[in-house]
Amino acid sequence: MTATEQTEAARPRGTRLPRRARRNQLLGAAQEVFVAQGYHAAAMDDIAERAGVSKPVLYQHFPGKLDLYLALLDQHCESLLQAVRTALASTSDNKLRVAATMDAYFAYVQDEGGAFRLVFESDLTNEPAVRERVDRVSLQCAEAISEVIAEDTGLSKDESMLLAVGLGGVSQVVARYWLSSGSTIPRETAVQLLTSLAWRGIAGFPLHGSEQH
């Protein structure tokens, strides 16, 4: 369910929802406001109005703006991590695995809710709790990638992690550029181009336990 669908689920004002549904709806409204305005410019009044609820209802679920932001960040960091893990597990063909992983980043960035801006372009990275979450998900994604690299190449843990950080970093930076530049290149083509670049490097490491990949 998108952020917009979540906010629409609780209208009109005054409609009673189960607590979990209300929380999800408030998160959807908050995402729209935070993505559009950034953390500092957003106000709880804006979020309550967007959700179609009173401020007391909003505060029943989230004591403050930072609590709301962190809840959203947790949700979308987990989404990214699961997308990367799913991509890695989607095939045993390493070239296709690289493509699937890169596409996971492109799909994440392209999502119409704009949640990637909370993770990769937050205006609140000076807040320790935010920085810790962003750093953690980047590390977790890299660890997931590095496990596959180490298993398939026989490289050391440190070497595999270095390559994994590079692959993940390139994927998210290029995906964000592709979106922000308004590129006319279709997503599938963009992923293929980036995969070709990455594969020329990663394929240089022989498959562990095999003479040729």
C-alpha positions as CSV (number, residue, x, y, z in Angstrom):
1,M,0.0,0.0,0.0
2,T,1.4,3.4,-1.0
3,A,1.5,6.4,1.4
4,T,-1.4,8.0,-0.4
5,E,-3.5,4.9,-0.1
6,Q,-2.7,4.7,3.6
7,T,-3.9,8.3,4.2
8,E,-7.0,7.9,2.1
9,A,-8.0,4.8,4.2
10,A,-8.9,6.9,7.2
11,R,-11.0,9.6,5.7
12,P,-13.4,11.3,6.4
13,R,-12.2,12.9,9.7
14,G,-13.6,11.2,12.7
15,T,-13.8,7.7,11.2
16,R,-12.7,5.2,13.8
17,L,-10.1,2.7,12.8
18,P,-8.4,-0.2,14.5
19,R,-5.2,1.0,16.2
20,R,-2.9,-0.7,13.7
21,A,-4.8,0.7,10.7
22,R,-4.8,4.2,12.2
23,R,-1.0,4.0,12.8
24,N,-0.4,2.9,9.2
25,Q,-2.6,5.7,7.9
26,L,-0.7,8.3,10.0
27,L,2.6,6.9,8.8
28,G,1.3,7.3,5.2
29,A,0.3,10.9,5.8
30,A,3.6,11.7,7.5
31,Q,5.6,10.2,4.6
32,E,3.8,12.5,2.2
33,V,4.6,15.6,4.3
34,F,8.2,14.7,5.1
35,V,9.0,13.8,1.5
36,A,7.5,17.0,0.2
37,Q,8.7,19.4,2.9
38,G,11.7,17.7,4.7
39,Y,11.8,17.1,8.4
40,H,12.5,20.6,9.6
41,A,9.8,22.4,7.5
42,A,7.2,19.8,8.3
43,A,4.8,20.3,11.3
44,M,2.6,17.9,13.2
45,D,-0.3,20.2,12.3
46,D,0.4,19.5,8.6
47,I,0.5,15.7,9.2
48,A,-2.7,15.7,11.2
49,E,-4.4,17.7,8.6
50,R,-3.2,15.5,5.8
51,A,-4.4,12.4,7.7
52,G,-7.7,14.0,8.4
53,V,-7.4,13.6,12.2
54,S,-7.0,15.9,15.2
55,K,-3.5,16.5,16.7
56,P,-4.5,14.7,19.9
57,V,-5.1,11.5,17.8
58,L,-1.8,11.9,16.2
59,Y,0.0,12.3,19.5
60,Q,-1.8,9.2,20.9
61,H,0.3,7.2,18.4
62,F,3.5,9.2,18.2
63,P,4.7,11.4,21.1
64,G,6.6,13.8,18.8
65,K,7.7,14.5,15.3
66,L,11.0,12.7,15.7
67,D,9.3,9.5,16.9
68,L,7.1,9.6,13.8
69,Y,10.1,10.2,11.5
70,L,12.1,7.3,13.1
71,A,9.1,5.0,12.8
72,L,8.9,5.8,9.1
73,L,12.7,5.4,8.7
74,D,12.6,2.0,10.4
75,Q,9.8,0.9,8.0
76,H,11.6,2.0,4.8
77,C,15.0,0.8,5.8
78,E,13.6,-2.6,6.4
79,S,11.9,-2.5,3.0
80,L,15.2,-1.8,1.3
81,L,17.0,-4.5,3.1
82,Q,14.3,-7.1,2.3
83,A,14.4,-6.0,-1.4
84,V,18.1,-6.5,-1.6
85,R,17.9,-9.9,0.2
86,T,15.1,-11.0,-2.1
87,A,17.1,-10.0,-5.2
88,L,20.2,-11.9,-4.0
89,A,18.1,-15.0,-3.4
90,S,16.2,-14.8,-6.7
91,T,18.7,-16.7,-8.8
92,S,22.0,-18.7,-8.6
93,D,23.3,-17.1,-11.8
94,N,25.7,-14.4,-10.6
95,K,25.3,-12.0,-13.5
96,L,21.5,-12.1,-13.1
97,R,22.0,-11.8,-9.3
98,V,24.0,-8.5,-9.8
99,A,21.2,-7.2,-12.2
100,A,18.5,-8.1,-9.7
101,T,20.3,-6.4,-6.9
102,M,20.8,-3.3,-8.9
103,D,17.2,-3.3,-10.0
104,A,16.1,-3.5,-6.3
105,Y,17.8,-0.2,-5.7
106,F,16.2,1.3,-8.9
107,A,12.8,0.0,-7.9
108,Y,13.2,1.4,-4.4
109,V,14.1,4.8,-5.7
110,Q,11.4,4.8,-8.3
111,D,8.6,4.0,-5.8
112,E,6.0,6.8,-6.1
113,G,6.0,7.4,-2.4
114,G,9.5,8.8,-2.5
115,A,10.5,7.0,0.7
116,F,14.1,6.7,-0.5
117,R,14.5,10.4,0.2
118,L,14.0,9.7,3.9
119,V,16.8,7.1,3.8
120,F,19.3,8.5,1.3
121,E,18.5,12.3,1.2
122,S,17.4,13.1,4.7
123,D,17.8,16.6,6.1
124,L,18.2,15.1,9.5
125,T,21.4,13.1,9.3
126,N,22.9,15.2,12.1
127,E,20.4,13.5,14.4
128,P,22.3,10.5,15.9
129,A,19.2,8.2,15.8
130,V,18.7,8.9,12.1
131,R,22.4,8.6,11.2
132,E,22.6,5.3,13.0
133,R,19.6,3.9,11.1
134,V,20.9,5.0,7.7
135,D,24.3,3.7,8.4
136,R,22.9,0.4,9.7
137,V,20.8,-0.3,6.6
138,S,23.7,0.5,4.3
139,L,25.9,-1.9,6.3
140,Q,23.2,-4.6,6.4
141,C,22.7,-4.4,2.6
142,A,26.5,-4.6,2.1
143,E,26.8,-7.5,4.4
144,A,24.1,-9.4,2.5
145,I,25.9,-8.8,-0.8
146,S,29.3,-9.6,0.7
147,E,28.2,-13.0,1.9
148,V,27.3,-14.0,-1.7
149,I,30.6,-12.6,-3.0
150,A,32.6,-14.4,-0.4
151,E,30.8,-17.7,-1.0
152,D,31.2,-17.5,-4.7
153,T,34.7,-16.1,-5.0
154,G,36.5,-17.3,-2.0
155,L,37.7,-13.8,-1.2
156,S,38.2,-12.8,2.4
157,K,35.5,-11.3,4.5
158,D,37.1,-7.8,4.3
159,E,37.7,-8.0,0.6
160,S,34.2,-9.1,-0.1
161,M,32.8,-6.4,2.1
162,L,34.8,-3.8,0.3
163,L,33.4,-4.9,-3.1
164,A,29.9,-5.1,-1.6
165,V,30.0,-1.6,-0.3
166,G,31.1,-0.5,-3.7
167,L,28.2,-2.3,-5.5
168,G,25.6,-1.0,-3.1
169,G,26.9,2.5,-3.2
170,V,27.1,2.6,-7.0
171,S,23.6,1.2,-7.3
172,Q,21.9,3.7,-5.0
173,V,23.8,6.8,-6.3
174,V,23.2,5.9,-10.0
175,A,19.5,5.1,-9.3
176,R,19.0,8.5,-7.6
177,Y,20.8,10.3,-10.4
178,W,18.7,8.4,-13.0
179,L,15.5,9.5,-11.3
180,S,16.4,13.1,-10.4
181,S,17.8,13.8,-13.9
182,G,14.6,12.9,-15.6
183,S,16.5,10.4,-17.7
184,T,14.7,9.1,-20.8
185,I,16.5,5.8,-20.4
186,P,14.0,3.1,-19.4
187,R,14.7,1.5,-16.0
188,E,15.4,-1.9,-17.5
189,T,18.0,-0.4,-19.9
190,A,19.6,1.7,-17.1
191,V,19.9,-1.5,-14.9
192,Q,21.4,-3.4,-17.9
193,L,24.0,-0.7,-18.5
194,L,25.0,-0.5,-14.8
195,T,25.1,-4.3,-14.5
196,S,27.4,-4.5,-17.5
197,L,29.8,-2.1,-15.9
198,A,29.7,-3.9,-12.5
199,W,29.9,-7.3,-14.0
200,R,33.1,-6.5,-16.0
201,G,34.7,-6.0,-12.6
202,I,33.1,-8.7,-10.4
203,A,33.4,-11.4,-13.1
204,G,37.2,-10.9,-13.0
205,F,37.2,-12.9,-9.7
206,P,37.0,-16.6,-10.4
207,L,34.1,-18.6,-9.1
208,H,35.2,-20.4,-5.9
209,G,35.6,-24.1,-6.4
210,S,35.3,-23.9,-10.2
211,E,37.7,-23.3,-13.0
212,Q,35.2,-20.9,-14.8
213,H,32.0,-19.2,-14.1
